[in-house]
Structures are given as structure tokens and as C-alpha cells.
Amino acid sequence: MLSTELREFLKKRPFEPFRLHLSSGEIVEIRHPEMAIVSRTMVGVGVGGRGGVANHIISYNMVHIVKVEPVLGQRRMGRGARSSKG
């Protein structure tokens, strides 16, 4: 994963929560764009805490991010969008 690609996920408006799948099998959810900091080679993810303030930050090397996907059920539907429910 390139840092530019990850920044695009974070800049998307309206923001859509997403998951990072790591080479270790770990899955990291990013539910707010303010809870991730991206550098060229690393991403720092704020974890724990309340009210948008993290208890601590865990860093992940970009080479270990193997997949990024939206958090299911969190997608916002815009005007004119249709639900898959009949």
C-alpha cells in the first residue's frame, strides 16, 4: 500500500470507515479520519480513549498493509442512492 492511496481513503467525504488488513492477519479499523496519521512509510492509528482523543498510537509499516476495505454497514447513502433491500 502506498501512503498516497491511504491518504485518499482518509480524505474521502463523506468519510467512510475502513479496515486495514495486515500481513500478520490483524485487522485495524479506522472509524474517524482524525484517528490516523500517515507518513511515507508508516501509518499511526489512535486507539482507545473517548471523544476523539486516543489513549495511545500504534504504528504500522505500509509494507504490511495487504488490503483496505470499507467497514460493512457503515456506508452512508446519499440522495438518489438505492438500498439493496427490496
Stockholm file with secondary structure:
# STOCKHOLM 1.0

chainA/1-86         MLSTELREFLKKRPFEPFRLHLSSGEIVEIRHPEMAIVSRTMVGVGVGGRGGVANHIISYNMVHIVKVEPVLGQRRMGRGARSSKG
#=GR chainA/1-86 SS CCHHHHHHHHHCSSCCCEEEEETTSCEEEECSGGGEEECSSEEEEEESCBTTBCSEEEEEEGGGEEEEEECTTCCCCCTTCCCSCC
#=GC SS_cons        CCHHHHHHHHHCSSCCCEEEEETTSCEEEECSGGGEEECSSEEEEEESCBTTBCSEEEEEEGGGEEEEEECTTCCCCCTTCCCSCC
//
